[in-house]
Amino acid sequence: MTASVLIIPGIGNSGPDHWQTLWQQADPALVRIAVDDWDNPICASWVNAIDTQLAERGESVVAAHSVGCLAFVHWAARHKRRIRGALLVAVPDPAGPNFPPEAKGFSPIPLFKLPCRSILVASQDDPYATPEYSKSCADAWGSTLVAVGRAGHINASSNLGNWPDGLRLLSTLRSSL
């Protein structure tokens, strides 16, 4: 049996050409969180949205991008709800020079072993995180680090389309026991 998937986009809610949107259109088991403001994220609000959606869905896998990854990690630090796995893509550094000032409450990020299997996908030339930052997060969270070379912020601008490599990573989490 494969687990349902909760999609947690970053700022702007992953537009029509983003891999999260394309995956959701292709698979009815993927559900996107609902937040009050996609353009001015407040960590506490996003954490509440994640918890509400996971309570409704039951044991799930998370597919998070950018600030959505940070919101998920904050959720995991505060809640004990069981989760099957997490795909964390392009985790931004809230202390980095390019972190969006409109995103509030995401720093400091919790550094602890996540209570589920997790994969952190990082790009060598992500404008929001250095490879060293991504590795430090993966190490702290107990995540498997997958480096994808030069793929920018691993978003629609990266021209990944349906991003089959990411979908394969998600499938390993969905089918794991």
N, C-alpha and C positions, 0 to 999 in steps of 0.2 A: 504494500500500500504506500502511495506517495503522499507526503504531507502537503497541506495547503501552504500558500506563500503569502506573506504580508509584505507588500512593497512600501518602502519608506524612501520617498524621493528627497532630494535636497531643495535648496532655495529655487523657487519658480515652478516646482511640481513636475519636473521632467516632461518637456514638451512632446509633440507628436512624433518626432524623429528619434527620441531617446530610447535606448534599449529597454528601459523599464516599461515604457508605454507599449512598445512593440510586443514584449513578452506578455503583458497583461491582455492585449487584444487577441493574442493567440491561445491563451489558456484561461478558462473561466475559474480555475482554482487560485488564481492570483488576484488579490484584493489590495487596493491602495488605501493607506490611512487617509483620514479626512482631518485637516487642520483648519483653524480659523484664518490664518494668514500665511500663505506660501512665500510671500516676498519679505516678510519681517519676522523670521522665526524666533520664537521664545522657547527656550529649552523645556521649561516646566510644562508649557502647553502641549508641546510635541510629545513629551514623555506620557502625559495623560492620554493623548490620542492613541499612542501605541498600546498602552495598557487596556484601554477600552476595546480596541479592535481585537487584541489577543484574547481578551476575556470572551468575546463573542465567537472567535474562530477556534479556540482550543489549541492544542499543541500544533505549532506551525514552524515554518522556516521563514526567516526574514531575508529579504533582498534589499539592502540599504545602499544609498549613494550619497556621498559627500556629507553635508550637515545631517542628513538622515542617519548616517553611521554614528555620529556623535550622540544624537538623540537616543538611538538604540542602546548605546553603552551606558548612558545615564539611566535609562529605563532598567537595564539589567542590574545596575548597582543598587537600585531602590526596590525592585520587585522580585518576588520568588516564584512567579508563575513559570511553569515548565515550558521550555522552548526546545525545538529539535535541532536547529542550527541557524547560522547567520552567515550570509555572504555580504561582506563589508567592502564596498568599492570606492576608491578614491577618498580615503579618510583625510579631511583637511586638518591643518594645524591651527587651532584657535589663537595661538600666539604668533602665528606667521604674519608676514607683512601684507599678504593679499587676502587674509580672512575678512569676509564681508562685515562691516561695522553694524549692519542692520541685524545680524544674528546675535542674540543676547542670551547669556546664561550658560553657554556651552563650555566655558573654561572655569576651573581646571577639569580636564577629562579624567574620569575614574581609570585608574591603572590597577587592574586585578584580573585574575583568570576568569574568563567568561564561563557561565555555567552550561555551555553547550559547545558542540563542535563549531568551529568558525574558520572561514577563509577570508583573508584580507588581500584584496587585489590592488596593486599599486603600479603607477606609471613612473618611469624615470624622469619625465619632464612635466609632472603635474605642477601647475603654478601655485597650488594651495598646500603642497606638502613635499618635503624632500624625501628621497629614498631612505635616508637615515631615520627620519621621523616615522615613516611607515613601518620600518623594521622595528623600531622601539615599541610602537603600538602593538604590532603582531606578537612580539615577545611578551609584553605585559599581559595581553589578553589570551595568550595561549593559542593564537590563530596560526594557521598555515599561511605563510606569505607566498603569494603568486605575483611575480613581476611580469608585466606585459610589455616591457620595452618602452618606446616613446609613443604614448597614446594620450598625451595631454591629461585632461581631467576625466577621461574615460566617460565622456558624455556624448551628446548628439554632435557636438563640434569635432569629435574624434572620428566621425564617419564610420562607426562600428556597425551601423544598421542593427540587425537583430542580435548581434554579438554572440555567435554560436559558441565561442570558447567560454564565455561567461555562463551561458545556458547549460553547458556541460558541468561547470562547477556547481551551479545551483542543483542540477539533477543528482549529483553525488550527495549533497546534503539532504535532499528530499527523500532519497531512497535509503539512506543509512538508518540503521536501527537505533 
